Amino acid sequence: MVAALAAVVGANHVLAGAASLAAYSYDATGLKRRPHAVVLPGSAQEVAGVVQVAEAFGLPVVPRGAGTSLSGGAVPVHGGVVIATSRLNRIVSFNAKNRMVVVEPGVTNLRLQEFLRPRGFFFAADPSSYRVSTIGGNVAENAGGPHCLRYGVTTHHVLGLKVVLAGGRLVNLGGPAEDWPGYDLAGVLTGSEGTMGVVTEITLRVLPLPQSSRTFLVAFPSVDDAASAVSDMIAAQLLPGAIELMDQPSIRLVNAAVGAGYPEEAGAVLVVDLEGLAGEVVAQAQIMREICQRHHAVSVDEADDPVRQEALWRGRRAHYGAMARATRTGHVWIQDVTVPRQHLPEMFRRVLAIGERYGLHIDCAAHAGDGNLHPSIPFDPHDPDELARLYQADQEIMAACLALGGSITGEHGVGFEKIENMRLMYGPSELAMMREVRRVFDPHELFNPGKAVPGPADEKRGVWLFAVDRT
Ligand SMILES: Cc1cc2nc3c(=O)[nH]c(=O)nc-3n(C[C@H](O)[C@H](O)[C@H](O)COP(=O)(O)OP(=O)(O)OC[C@H]3O[C@@H](n4cnc5c(N)ncnc54)[C@H](O)[C@@H]3O)c2cc1C
């Protein structure tokens, strides 16, 4: 098979040595399973050729961007051929008049933003992993980010896709005009987590940079106060660019790790971006300050120059890395649950109580404007007792979220890690319908099997972290 793959992409772009296979066996969850081979194609035609070879050898295909998935999405749980998109990294064209950019999937979010900024535009989805995650991965996961509150998530900005399907068939879905007749198949593909085909080109809508933007760091005595202020901001029809919430353990963590300078004694902080026309920002800031004061804000720091704004964001952006560095093992389990915004304070309380019950330390950060909470739990993958407690706590966090009318994922996708929990959200009919949709694109479950939608006969796996090879 390696020889057949080399005939398609060139011997230099096929990796089959033990070290390479280990390097492509995991993503940001730390879940691991080695692929049979890794290929780095340089064109859509080469992707099509690789798909044909994998099919001929009866092996699955697993698309992979930067491997930052937090749901095991890029882990080849059934082995197979990993198609890494790092060589598909061209910005193909940009059209300011049509507010549109065409990119290959391996372009990183940061590179695209850096390309667009001097031209006066930006791409709306800004996952916290934006420095490394790829546009292909963003599309496959329908990525969100701090600024999706105002601008929407990836799917709202995908105009068209080129995709390699089973048999190496190349299709064009959607296109550069705002409306495209027929079914919105590019919409179906967006968020399909690599289970329907390999995206080889993406046409994205881009937005003009806001005329004015101002960042606020507001400290509150408690998470309750901060979260209640968020609910009131939404009810008052404010539409901030971002509203992020961090609890006290997270504040202390990022202060120690990167000198964020967040108020150490605060029970919680909000990082808020207001943006739009200059007058609009001034008016919104006034309303926001009044709301924060009503909810006992103890301090408000603000900035409107990019350097100071970035300084106020520093702690929030550093949260995950700071946590991983502060743990004994470097392993942090990040949950991703979303509740209706008004239930955010209650969800925080329930998460912390679950942590206490299982003897686990939990820090919480939230895309609060969206009700999206990320409880982060350091763990030792070599401690079976801690893994079992982590698993139980994780399941209870999801149950608590569902009891409050929420969703088991806000933005990190289902992947492998949450596949069984899909049964908590959907009945057999809905899941059967999803499987049927998938089969239209991928009749033999060639693409990323074992992800996103559970099979009819799958059984509950028990402790999910043990379900894959962690060596
Ligand atoms: C520190 C940290 C912060 C994060 N913050 C956010 C956040 O704020 N918002 C958010 O939404 N996510 C966040 N994530 C999760 C992750 O970064 C996103 O899901 C991101 O979109 C994944 O991009 P990637 O290039 O790393 O994709 P990968 O992890 O390589 O792959 C993710 C999925 O996409 C599929 N895929 C990749 N490329 C293609 C392609 N060309 N065609 C078809 N399928 C493909 C893969 O098969 C896999 O299922 C975060 C992760 C980390 C580690």
The ligand as a Gaussian input file, in Angstrom:
#p B3LYP/6-31G(d) Opt

LIG

0 1
 C       -6.281000      25.142000      23.276000
 C       -7.444000      24.827000      22.391000
 C       -8.445000      25.763000      22.252000
 C       -9.538000      25.495000      21.420000
 N      -10.501000      26.452000      21.286000
 C      -11.529000      26.228000      20.457000
 C      -12.526000      27.235000      20.284000
 O      -12.474000      28.325000      20.864000
 N      -13.554000      26.968000      19.437000
 C      -13.633000      25.771000      18.762000
 O      -14.582000      25.587000      18.002000
 N      -12.699000      24.807000      18.920000
 C      -11.662000      25.001000      19.731000
 N      -10.709000      24.030000      19.882000
 C      -10.855000      22.734000      19.162000
 C      -10.132000      22.678000      17.793000
 O       -9.055000      23.573000      17.781000
 C      -11.097000      23.002000      16.660000
 O      -12.062000      21.978000      16.529000
 C      -10.386000      23.170000      15.296000
 O      -11.346000      23.585000      14.368000
 C       -9.712000      21.901000      14.793000
 O       -8.863000      22.253000      13.706000
 P       -7.608000      21.333000      13.315000
 O       -6.990000      21.893000      12.099000
 O       -6.710000      21.158000      14.472000
 O       -8.353000      19.969000      12.959000
 P       -7.993000      18.482000      13.426000
 O       -7.965000      18.381000      14.907000
 O       -6.806000      18.002000      12.687000
 O       -9.275000      17.720000      12.877000
 C      -10.537000      17.986000      13.427000
 C      -11.605000      17.241000      12.622000
 O      -11.677000      17.801000      11.337000
 C      -11.492000      16.799000      10.346000
 N      -10.789000      17.441000       9.241000
 C       -9.645000      18.168000       9.292000
 N       -9.332000      18.622000       8.068000
 C      -10.289000      18.179000       7.227000
 C      -10.521000      18.293000       5.828000
 N       -9.684000      18.967000       5.029000
 N      -11.607000      17.686000       5.296000
 C      -12.480000      16.993000       6.062000
 N      -12.302000      16.847000       7.394000
 C      -11.230000      17.433000       7.961000
 C      -10.724000      15.699000      11.042000
 O      -10.958000      14.422000      10.443000
 C      -11.302000      15.762000      12.439000
 O      -12.508000      15.052000      12.507000
 C       -9.618000      24.253000      20.718000
 C       -8.583000      23.322000      20.860000
 C       -7.504000      23.591000      21.693000
 C       -6.426000      22.568000      21.826000

